[in-house]
């Protein structure tokens, strides 16, 4: 037997684990909770083992299909003494093998999405016991705790250009992370901009809100930017100030 075939067979056995892991760790076009390759591979192997155990149990309960574990072990170990009868059995069951692995891949994807939904439903906040370990998602979603669940988020972003710096102030509409789970860009609406270099100490003091001690948008130095959505790259942003707004009902 070709020495590459056992490696290929192991790969197609583990692929459901990678599919489940990738599906489980994705949310709203953002990549979260990225791990090293060794940890990721170990988890994928564990997930694949659970998926195959579940599917094999379902097959034995609801169908008459039986898996020949002896032939499977020979394929995994790369045995050179596979009888012709075993090879004929494999060839005769190619359609069933194809549908099994296809079902495993589809099931892994759907199961990942379902478990992700369950985790976010039961653990919606950063303070939750089984929350995802992601540096940006909960902060920019405003889901810090049960008492700090913001309905509206505003950002003040200090952005450096070639010769100057501008402060952009607007409502957070969306955000995107890169493949490493780091913030890549943010999308703001109803944006106002202010040129930082023209401000002196007295101007800044006049712009400070006496109650919340934050820079407000009432300064004449702010001017509204035309357009519906403004996209800012994180690499151009020096710092971000997050303002959480909560909607409360009054009797």
C-alpha positions in Angstrom: 0.0 0.0 0.0 1.2 3.5 -0.8 2.6 5.1 2.4 0.7 8.3 1.7 -2.7 6.6 1.9 -2.7 6.1 5.8 -1.9 9.8 6.2 -4.7 10.7 3.8 -7.1 8.4 5.6 -6.2 10.0 9.0 -6.7 13.4 7.5 -10.2 12.7 6.2 -11.1 11.3 9.6 -9.9 14.4 11.4 -11.4 17.0 9.0 -14.8 16.9 10.8 -13.0 18.1 13.9 -11.5 21.1 12.1 -14.8 21.9 10.5 -16.6 21.9 13.8 -13.9 24.0 15.5 -13.9 26.5 12.7 -17.7 26.7 12.7 -17.9 27.0 16.4 -15.3 29.7 16.7 -16.8 32.1 14.1 -19.4 34.7 14.9 -20.8 37.6 12.7 -17.9 37.8 10.3 -15.4 38.0 13.1 -12.8 35.4 14.1 -12.5 34.8 17.8 -10.6 32.7 20.2 -7.6 31.8 18.0 -5.3 29.1 19.3 -1.9 27.8 18.4 -1.6 25.0 15.8 -0.8 22.4 18.4 -3.8 23.2 20.6 -6.0 23.6 17.6 -5.0 20.2 16.2 -5.5 18.5 19.6 -9.0 20.0 19.9 -9.8 19.1 16.3 -8.8 15.4 16.9 -10.9 15.4 20.1 -13.9 16.9 18.3 -13.5 14.4 15.4 -13.4 11.5 17.8 -16.7 12.6 19.4 -18.4 13.2 16.0 -17.4 9.8 14.6 -18.5 8.1 17.9 -21.9 9.8 17.7 -22.4 9.0 14.0 -21.3 5.4 14.3 -23.7 5.0 17.3 -26.6 6.5 15.2 -25.7 4.2 12.3 -25.8 1.1 14.5 -29.1 2.1 16.1 -31.1 3.2 13.0 -29.5 1.4 10.1 -28.2 -2.0 9.2 -24.8 -0.6 8.1 -21.8 -2.2 10.0 -18.3 -0.7 10.1 -15.5 -3.2 9.6 -13.0 -2.0 12.2 -10.4 -4.6 11.2 -10.1 -3.2 7.7 -10.1 0.4 9.1 -7.2 -0.4 11.4 -5.3 -2.0 8.4 -5.8 1.2 6.5 -4.7 3.4 9.4 -1.5 1.4 10.0 -0.7 1.1 6.3 -0.7 -2.7 6.4 0.7 -4.2 3.2 -1.1 -7.5 3.7 -4.7 -6.4 3.0 -6.5 -9.4 1.3 -8.2 -9.0 -2.0 -11.5 -9.8 -0.3 -11.1 -6.7 1.9 -10.2 -4.5 -1.0 -13.3 -5.8 -2.9 -15.4 -5.0 0.1 -14.1 -1.5 0.2 -14.7 -1.0 -3.5 -18.3 -2.3 -3.2 -19.1 0.2 -0.4 -17.6 3.3 -1.9 -21.0 5.1 -2.1 -21.8 4.4 1.6 -18.3 5.6 2.6 -18.7 8.7 0.5 -22.1 9.5 2.1 -20.8 8.8 5.6 -17.9 11.3 5.3 -20.1 13.9 3.5 -22.6 13.6 6.3 -19.9 13.9 8.9 -18.6 17.1 7.4 -22.1 18.7 7.1 -23.0 17.5 10.6 -19.7 19.0 12.0 -20.5 22.4 10.5 -24.1 22.5 11.7 -23.1 21.2 15.2 -20.5 24.0 15.5 -23.0 26.7 14.7 -25.6 25.2 17.1 -23.1 24.9 20.0 -21.8 28.4 19.3 -25.4 29.7 19.5 -25.9 27.8 22.8 -22.8 29.2 24.3 -23.7 32.8 23.4 -27.3 32.3 24.6 -26.3 30.8 28.0 -23.1 32.9 28.4 -23.9 36.2 26.7 -21.5 38.5 28.7 -17.8 38.9 29.2 -18.3 38.1 32.9 -20.1 34.8 32.1 -18.4 31.7 33.3 -18.0 30.0 29.9 -17.6 33.1 27.8 -15.2 33.1 24.8 -11.7 34.3 25.4 -11.7 37.1 22.9 -10.2 40.6 23.6 -12.6 42.6 21.4 -15.9 41.0 20.9 -17.6 41.6 24.2 -16.1 45.1 24.6 -17.4 46.3 21.2 -20.7 44.6 21.6 -21.2 46.2 24.9 -21.9 42.9 26.6 -19.8 43.3 29.8 -22.2 41.9 32.4 -25.9 41.5 33.2 -26.0 45.1 34.5 -23.8 46.5 31.7 -25.5 45.5 28.5 -25.3 48.6 26.3 -28.0 49.2 23.7 -25.9 51.8 21.9 -22.1 52.3 21.6 -20.3 55.4 20.6 -16.6 55.6 19.8 -14.0 58.4 19.9 -11.1 57.4 17.7 -7.9 59.3 17.5 -6.5 58.7 14.0 -3.1 59.8 12.7 -2.6 60.9 9.2 0.6 62.0 7.5 0.7 65.5 8.9 -2.0 65.7 11.5 -4.3 63.9 13.9 -8.1 63.8 13.9 -10.7 62.8 16.5 -13.6 60.8 14.9 -16.7 60.5 17.0 -19.7 58.4 16.0 -22.0 55.4 16.6 -20.4 52.0 16.3 -22.2 50.0 13.5 -19.9 47.1 13.0 -16.3 45.8 13.5 -14.1 43.2 11.9 -11.2 41.1 13.2 -8.3 39.6 11.3 -7.2 36.0 11.2 -5.3 36.4 14.5 -8.4 37.7 16.3 -7.1 41.3 16.5 -9.2 44.3 15.5 -8.8 45.1 11.8 -11.3 47.9 11.1 -14.4 49.5 12.6 -17.5 51.0 10.9 -19.0 54.2 12.3 -22.2 56.1 11.4 -23.3 59.7 12.1 -19.6 60.6 12.4 -18.1 64.0 13.4 -14.5 64.9 13.1 -12.2 67.4 14.9 -8.7 68.6 14.0 -6.6 67.9 17.2 -3.6 70.1 16.5 -5.6 73.4 16.8 -6.7 72.7 20.3 -5.0 74.2 23.3 -5.4 73.6 27.0 -8.2 76.2 27.4 -10.1 74.8 24.5 -10.0 71.3 25.8 -11.2 72.5 29.3 -14.2 74.2 27.7 -15.0 71.0 25.8 -15.0 68.8 28.9 -18.4 67.7 30.2 -18.7 68.7 33.8 -20.7 65.7 34.8 -19.2 62.8 32.8 -15.7 64.3 32.3 -15.6 63.2 28.7 -15.1 65.1 25.4 -18.5 65.9 23.9 -19.6 66.7 20.4 -20.9 70.2 21.2 -17.7 71.9 20.4 -17.7 74.1 17.3 -14.5 72.5 16.3 -16.5 69.3 15.4 -18.0 69.1 12.0 -20.2 66.4 10.5 -18.9 64.1 7.8 -21.2 63.4 4.9 -22.0 59.8 4.3 -23.7 56.9 5.9 -20.8 54.8 7.1 -17.2 55.6 7.8 -14.6 52.8 7.9 -11.4 53.2 10.0 -8.4 50.9 9.9 -7.2 49.9 13.4 -3.6 50.4 12.3 -4.3 54.1 11.8 -6.0 54.5 15.2 -3.9 55.7 18.1 -6.5 55.1 20.8 -10.2 54.3 21.2 -12.6 55.7 23.8 -15.7 53.6 24.2 -19.0 55.2 25.4 -21.7 52.8 26.4 -25.3 54.1 26.4 -28.2 52.3 28.2 -31.9 52.7 27.5 -34.0 52.6 30.7 -37.7 52.9 31.1 -39.2 55.5 33.4 -42.5 55.2 35.2 
